[in-house]
Amino acid sequence: MIPDGFAPFVPRVAIVRSRAQTATVEPDTSVEEVLPGPDATDRDAVAEFRDEVARSCDETQVAASVRERAIKIAGEACARALREAIARNRLFVARFVDDAIEAAGPGSSRTVRLSPIDAAACQGRLGTSVVADEGVAPGEVVVETEHGKITATVDQRALLLVRAVADS
């Protein structure tokens, strides 16, 4: 309902943006006379835009993307917390070694490579030979077996922990 005394405002000059042209408008001209309806190319462009928006707004895709980003951010935070725990107590790395040895499987001879500071803290506390390796970062564990080697970084471990919680 239009209130009494309301007259729709039509500017004297209207710019039609899609066609980059100007039109002079008389005071009693309707908007429909000034702005022509969409032609076939405009309709095609609008339809293409709607399809693109619909694809980018697929709830399943958006939810999966947001979930992955959240897991990544939580993994980074968890890695920071693990590094802090390792810095306060180097024996925390011994737990990482136990998990890596378990992943290597039973019965194979093993050598564990740790950073020199972690190796000094864990020497004698593990039931396997420990080698101090300058190329291994603090908190990183490398288990060498006859079948290959297993490497576990703090970042990988943190991401696995976060994924396990997210999937449960």
Backbone bond lengths (Angstrom), bond angles and torsions (degrees), N, CA, C in turn:
res aa  C-N    CA-C-N  psi(-1)  N-CA   C-N-CA  omega(-1)  CA-C   N-CA-C  phi
1 M - - - 1.435 - - 1.522 108.80 -
2 I 1.305 117.15 131.66 1.458 122.60 179.86 1.516 107.84 -92.95
3 P 1.345 118.00 126.99 1.462 120.23 179.66 1.523 111.53 -64.44
4 D 1.348 116.16 154.06 1.468 120.89 177.57 1.517 109.70 -59.81
5 G 1.311 115.64 138.52 1.458 121.08 177.23 1.517 113.73 82.88
6 F 1.350 118.26 2.25 1.464 120.53 179.84 1.515 109.60 -90.30
7 A 1.307 116.30 126.58 1.460 121.12 175.54 1.517 107.59 -122.79
8 P 1.346 118.11 121.91 1.459 119.69 -179.38 1.525 110.12 -58.82
9 F 1.317 115.01 136.81 1.454 120.62 -178.25 1.521 109.87 -87.18
10 V 1.313 115.68 126.22 1.464 121.12 173.78 1.523 106.16 -120.85
11 P 1.349 117.59 118.08 1.458 119.21 -178.66 1.530 111.32 -64.60
12 R 1.317 116.11 154.85 1.469 120.77 179.44 1.518 111.26 -68.21
13 V 1.332 117.03 -32.99 1.469 120.10 178.39 1.521 107.20 -124.42
14 A 1.322 115.53 125.56 1.455 120.65 178.74 1.519 108.68 -116.31
15 I 1.317 116.72 134.58 1.461 120.70 177.11 1.514 107.28 -101.26
16 V 1.299 115.81 122.93 1.447 121.66 176.67 1.523 106.03 -92.14
17 R 1.320 117.15 102.42 1.463 122.37 -171.34 1.521 113.47 -63.34
18 S 1.300 118.79 -38.80 1.459 119.96 -175.81 1.521 112.41 -68.98
19 R 1.308 117.33 -21.57 1.463 119.55 -178.46 1.527 112.74 -116.22
20 A 1.323 117.01 0.82 1.463 123.29 178.94 1.523 112.37 47.50
21 Q 1.310 115.86 51.39 1.466 119.91 177.11 1.518 109.96 -133.64
22 T 1.294 117.16 159.92 1.461 121.82 -179.41 1.510 109.20 -115.90
23 A 1.309 114.97 148.82 1.465 119.06 177.26 1.515 108.03 -134.27
24 T 1.327 116.50 139.71 1.462 120.74 175.28 1.512 107.19 -89.87
25 V 1.320 115.19 134.38 1.456 120.53 -174.37 1.517 109.31 -117.72
26 E 1.314 114.64 132.89 1.469 120.68 174.79 1.526 108.13 -81.89
27 P 1.323 117.86 156.02 1.456 120.98 -174.92 1.524 115.39 -55.28
28 D 1.309 120.82 -32.82 1.464 121.21 -176.19 1.530 112.71 -99.19
29 T 1.334 118.38 19.57 1.459 122.16 -178.16 1.524 109.70 -85.41
30 S 1.333 116.96 140.52 1.468 120.12 178.71 1.533 109.59 -85.47
31 V 1.306 114.52 159.52 1.466 120.13 179.68 1.518 110.54 -62.12
32 E 1.324 118.01 -37.69 1.460 121.21 -178.47 1.535 111.58 -61.78
33 E 1.311 117.23 -31.38 1.459 120.16 179.09 1.522 111.12 -71.97
34 V 1.322 117.62 -29.80 1.468 121.56 -176.97 1.516 111.34 -84.83
35 L 1.336 116.81 -46.11 1.462 121.16 -177.16 1.514 109.29 -101.11
36 P 1.305 116.45 105.72 1.470 119.08 -179.46 1.523 110.91 -67.19
37 G 1.314 115.82 156.01 1.463 121.43 178.08 1.512 110.96 -66.72
38 P 1.308 117.64 164.94 1.460 120.74 -178.33 1.523 111.18 -67.82
39 D 1.327 115.04 141.18 1.462 118.47 174.55 1.535 108.17 -91.11
40 A 1.319 117.57 -174.81 1.466 121.94 -174.38 1.524 111.80 -61.57
41 T 1.346 118.46 -40.74 1.467 119.69 -179.37 1.515 111.33 -66.96
42 D 1.336 116.98 -37.44 1.462 119.94 176.81 1.526 110.51 -63.51
43 R 1.320 117.08 -43.26 1.458 120.84 179.87 1.532 110.38 -63.80
44 D 1.322 116.78 -40.81 1.467 120.39 178.38 1.528 111.09 -64.04
45 A 1.333 116.51 -42.14 1.466 120.84 179.60 1.515 110.79 -64.49
46 V 1.328 116.43 -41.67 1.462 120.67 179.19 1.526 110.00 -65.08
47 A 1.322 117.37 -43.26 1.466 120.88 179.29 1.531 110.80 -63.59
48 E 1.319 116.61 -41.96 1.462 121.12 178.73 1.533 110.50 -63.36
49 F 1.335 116.62 -41.78 1.460 121.67 178.87 1.528 110.38 -63.55
50 R 1.338 116.49 -44.18 1.473 120.01 178.78 1.525 111.16 -60.56
51 D 1.340 116.31 -42.22 1.464 120.13 178.74 1.529 110.94 -62.52
52 E 1.330 116.18 -42.43 1.458 120.94 -179.97 1.525 110.76 -63.87
53 V 1.315 116.78 -43.58 1.464 121.01 178.74 1.530 109.66 -63.98
54 A 1.325 116.96 -41.95 1.466 120.22 -179.93 1.522 110.89 -62.36
55 R 1.345 117.10 -40.76 1.464 120.26 178.86 1.522 110.98 -65.56
56 S 1.337 117.22 -42.81 1.461 120.25 -177.49 1.518 112.28 -74.65
57 C 1.323 117.58 -16.35 1.463 121.18 -179.06 1.520 112.49 -104.80
58 D 1.334 117.17 15.97 1.454 120.32 177.19 1.530 107.98 -61.00
59 E 1.314 116.63 117.89 1.465 121.61 -174.18 1.516 112.54 -56.43
60 T 1.317 117.29 -40.10 1.455 120.76 -178.38 1.520 110.51 -64.29
61 Q 1.340 116.36 -45.83 1.466 120.10 179.30 1.515 111.55 -64.74
62 V 1.305 116.80 -43.49 1.471 120.65 -179.75 1.521 109.81 -63.68
63 A 1.321 117.42 -44.56 1.468 121.07 179.83 1.527 110.85 -62.19
64 A 1.326 117.30 -42.67 1.464 120.61 179.27 1.525 110.97 -65.04
65 S 1.320 116.29 -40.36 1.464 120.88 179.50 1.530 111.15 -65.68
66 V 1.321 116.44 -44.33 1.473 120.79 179.03 1.529 109.91 -64.44
67 R 1.331 117.20 -41.21 1.464 121.32 179.80 1.517 110.90 -61.92
68 E 1.328 117.31 -46.49 1.465 121.19 179.27 1.522 111.49 -61.42
69 R 1.320 116.48 -42.00 1.471 120.49 179.20 1.530 110.19 -65.02
70 A 1.327 116.98 -40.94 1.470 120.88 178.87 1.528 110.73 -64.50
71 I 1.326 117.50 -40.62 1.464 121.17 178.26 1.525 110.14 -63.81
72 K 1.318 116.03 -41.72 1.470 119.69 179.49 1.528 111.08 -62.74
73 I 1.322 116.92 -46.22 1.467 120.96 179.97 1.532 110.31 -64.40
74 A 1.328 117.29 -43.49 1.464 120.79 178.29 1.525 110.66 -64.29
75 G 1.334 117.62 -36.56 1.462 121.47 176.77 1.521 111.72 -63.09
76 E 1.334 116.37 -40.39 1.460 120.06 177.79 1.525 110.91 -64.81
77 A 1.324 117.04 -40.79 1.462 120.72 178.03 1.529 110.71 -66.19
78 C 1.311 116.65 -41.37 1.463 121.50 179.41 1.535 110.01 -64.49
79 A 1.329 117.70 -41.06 1.471 121.63 178.18 1.524 110.22 -61.54
80 R 1.310 116.38 -41.06 1.468 120.02 177.88 1.527 110.24 -61.68
81 A 1.337 116.79 -42.51 1.467 120.65 179.28 1.531 110.76 -66.03
82 L 1.331 117.27 -40.03 1.467 120.26 178.20 1.525 111.19 -64.00
83 R 1.335 117.15 -42.09 1.470 120.29 178.31 1.527 110.79 -61.66
84 E 1.319 116.06 -39.89 1.470 120.56 178.02 1.525 110.37 -64.23
85 A 1.322 117.18 -42.05 1.467 121.14 178.76 1.527 110.43 -63.99
86 I 1.321 117.33 -41.68 1.472 121.45 178.48 1.520 110.49 -64.55
87 A 1.322 117.41 -41.49 1.465 120.98 -179.94 1.526 110.85 -62.55
88 R 1.325 117.70 -34.19 1.470 121.37 -179.36 1.525 112.83 -80.25
89 N 1.358 115.70 -31.30 1.463 119.47 -177.92 1.525 108.87 -147.42
90 R 1.309 115.79 102.15 1.469 121.55 -177.25 1.525 112.40 -62.43
91 L 1.320 118.55 -23.93 1.465 120.51 179.69 1.527 112.13 -66.98
92 F 1.324 116.20 -13.44 1.458 120.69 175.56 1.533 110.24 -58.63
93 V 1.342 116.48 -30.27 1.469 121.84 179.64 1.527 110.40 -65.82
94 A 1.324 117.77 -27.90 1.465 120.41 179.36 1.526 111.09 -58.48
95 R 1.307 116.88 -35.23 1.476 120.62 177.35 1.531 110.14 -65.20
96 F 1.333 116.26 -39.66 1.469 120.34 176.93 1.529 109.80 -61.66
97 V 1.341 115.74 -41.20 1.466 120.33 -179.81 1.520 109.90 -63.50
98 D 1.328 117.34 -44.72 1.471 120.73 178.70 1.528 110.99 -57.56
99 D 1.321 116.91 -44.12 1.466 120.73 179.43 1.525 111.46 -65.54
100 A 1.327 117.43 -40.16 1.471 121.13 179.76 1.525 110.86 -67.09
101 I 1.328 117.16 -39.96 1.470 120.83 177.93 1.527 109.86 -64.78
102 E 1.305 116.65 -40.80 1.471 120.36 177.45 1.531 110.30 -61.65
103 A 1.335 117.08 -40.10 1.469 120.98 178.69 1.521 111.45 -67.24
104 A 1.334 117.54 -28.88 1.468 121.32 179.90 1.521 111.32 -69.51
105 G 1.312 116.80 -23.54 1.457 119.93 178.67 1.516 111.67 97.49
106 P 1.323 115.92 159.88 1.459 120.06 -176.24 1.537 112.36 -79.01
107 G 1.336 114.15 154.85 1.456 120.08 168.32 1.511 118.12 83.41
108 S 1.294 120.47 -6.09 1.459 118.28 179.60 1.527 109.57 -98.79
109 S 1.335 116.14 147.22 1.464 118.07 177.78 1.521 108.45 -71.10
110 R 1.314 115.65 142.88 1.467 119.74 -173.04 1.514 111.07 -132.38
111 T 1.328 113.41 148.49 1.455 121.40 168.18 1.515 105.89 -127.07
112 V 1.313 115.87 132.92 1.456 120.33 -179.64 1.522 108.07 -107.59
113 R 1.340 115.60 127.48 1.461 121.55 176.61 1.527 108.43 -105.67
114 L 1.339 115.57 128.42 1.455 122.50 178.65 1.520 108.81 -132.57
115 S 1.323 115.80 165.22 1.460 119.12 173.30 1.529 107.74 -62.96
116 P 1.322 118.87 154.81 1.470 120.04 -177.78 1.528 113.69 -55.06
117 I 1.318 117.99 -39.84 1.471 120.21 -179.15 1.533 111.38 -69.78
118 D 1.347 117.14 -37.54 1.465 120.35 177.36 1.529 110.58 -71.67
119 A 1.329 116.89 -37.91 1.467 121.02 179.49 1.529 110.40 -62.86
120 A 1.337 117.19 -41.37 1.469 120.60 179.25 1.526 110.69 -63.33
121 A 1.330 117.11 -39.31 1.462 120.96 -178.86 1.522 111.73 -71.94
122 C 1.327 117.75 -34.48 1.470 121.30 -173.90 1.531 113.63 -95.47
123 Q 1.330 117.87 -11.07 1.466 121.29 -178.11 1.524 109.71 -55.90
124 G 1.313 116.72 129.75 1.459 121.20 179.11 1.522 113.76 83.70
125 R 1.305 118.85 -13.05 1.465 122.06 179.99 1.536 111.48 -96.01
126 L 1.322 115.89 -10.17 1.465 120.63 -179.06 1.525 108.69 -112.19
127 G 1.305 116.63 149.61 1.460 120.95 -179.06 1.517 112.64 -87.54
128 T 1.304 118.60 31.02 1.462 122.55 -179.75 1.524 108.69 -147.94
129 S 1.314 116.35 167.51 1.469 118.50 -178.92 1.530 110.06 -76.35
130 V 1.322 114.56 137.45 1.461 121.36 -178.59 1.523 107.94 -116.28
131 V 1.341 115.08 132.92 1.457 121.27 179.05 1.521 108.47 -117.82
132 A 1.338 116.36 129.43 1.465 120.71 175.33 1.527 107.65 -79.73
133 D 1.322 116.12 124.44 1.470 121.60 -176.05 1.528 108.83 -128.01
134 E 1.328 116.51 118.93 1.469 121.53 179.46 1.531 112.20 -61.83
135 G 1.331 117.66 -24.52 1.464 121.68 -177.94 1.523 114.21 -81.73
136 V 1.314 117.06 -3.42 1.462 121.78 -179.03 1.529 108.05 -101.32
137 A 1.326 116.18 129.42 1.471 122.09 -178.91 1.523 110.34 -73.88
138 P 1.322 117.73 152.71 1.463 119.66 175.34 1.535 110.68 -56.20
139 G 1.326 115.21 132.36 1.457 120.45 -178.88 1.519 113.72 89.79
140 E 1.321 117.43 -15.19 1.461 121.27 179.60 1.522 109.23 -83.55
141 V 1.325 116.37 145.83 1.456 122.14 -179.66 1.522 108.26 -127.95
142 V 1.337 116.05 132.09 1.457 121.65 174.67 1.526 106.93 -124.56
143 V 1.327 116.79 117.36 1.460 122.12 177.66 1.519 107.11 -107.69
144 E 1.343 114.90 119.13 1.468 120.54 178.51 1.522 108.62 -102.26
145 T 1.342 115.05 130.39 1.463 120.89 177.38 1.517 107.84 -125.97
146 E 1.305 116.36 178.42 1.466 120.41 177.78 1.531 111.75 -67.33
147 H 1.321 116.20 -20.78 1.463 120.89 -176.97 1.525 113.48 -97.68
148 G 1.317 118.12 -3.61 1.456 121.04 -178.07 1.513 110.74 143.23
149 K 1.307 115.70 -162.38 1.470 117.78 179.37 1.516 111.07 -132.74
150 I 1.311 114.36 153.73 1.461 122.92 177.69 1.518 106.76 -118.19
151 T 1.319 115.37 126.64 1.456 120.83 178.66 1.514 108.53 -115.90
152 A 1.317 115.22 134.41 1.468 120.10 178.66 1.523 108.28 -134.15
153 T 1.336 115.13 118.09 1.457 120.05 176.63 1.525 109.26 -97.74
154 V 1.303 115.70 165.95 1.466 120.83 177.69 1.528 109.63 -62.76
155 D 1.339 117.00 -41.32 1.470 120.56 179.97 1.524 111.70 -62.28
156 Q 1.344 116.88 -43.44 1.465 120.27 179.25 1.529 110.78 -63.54
157 R 1.323 115.37 -44.61 1.465 119.89 -178.96 1.519 110.70 -62.46
158 A 1.330 116.99 -43.83 1.464 121.20 179.94 1.525 110.68 -61.46
159 L 1.324 116.70 -44.30 1.464 120.25 -179.78 1.523 111.06 -64.41
160 L 1.323 117.65 -39.32 1.468 120.90 177.38 1.535 111.12 -64.59
161 L 1.327 116.25 -40.15 1.470 119.72 178.23 1.529 110.78 -62.83
162 V 1.325 116.35 -45.05 1.470 120.59 -178.74 1.526 110.31 -66.00
163 R 1.328 117.63 -42.65 1.475 120.58 178.79 1.516 111.02 -61.84
164 A 1.351 116.42 -40.70 1.463 119.76 179.17 1.526 111.17 -61.05
165 V 1.316 116.65 -41.55 1.475 119.99 178.05 1.530 110.29 -69.31
166 A 1.323 117.48 -41.32 1.464 120.91 -178.29 1.535 111.37 -65.61
167 D 1.314 116.77 -33.52 1.468 121.01 -177.87 1.530 113.32 -84.31
168 S 1.337 116.80 -11.64 1.467 118.08 -177.51 1.515 111.39 -86.78
